[in-house]
Amino acid sequence: MSKGVKVHIGTLDDMGRRFVDAWRRAERGEKVDEAHITFIDLPALLAAITPKRLDLLSYVRHHRVKNVKTLAASLGRDYKNVHKDVEELVKLGLLTRAPGEVRAPYAEVDARLVL
């Protein structure tokens, strides 16, 4: 389980620079163990990582969750909405699903806005 993931607002060029930098560090023998998620703009980030999704992530991080149905019940939310949120967070890599388990693999989500 990784410590954290860094969330960015940026371009494909920004992502490419991070990739090349990590590649070069790995070639020098440095350990490279990092995760990044990049959004094209602030509205895209806020649409993907909503306050309810952050609450869901925090709950999953601190509780054993068997499935979406029990998660929805634990959160007191509608199953359909929780299912949609889980699917979106899985696509982003912020949640993982396996038979009998929903997990939040990161202890930290580091998101910064540079003005």
Buried (B, 14 or more C-beta within 10 A) or exposed (E): EEEEBBBBBBEEEEBEEBEEEBEEEEEEEEEEEEBBBBBEEEEEBEEBBEEEBBEBBEBBBEEEBEBBEBBBEBBEBEEEEBBEBBEBBEEBEBBBBEEEEBBBBBEEBEBEEEE
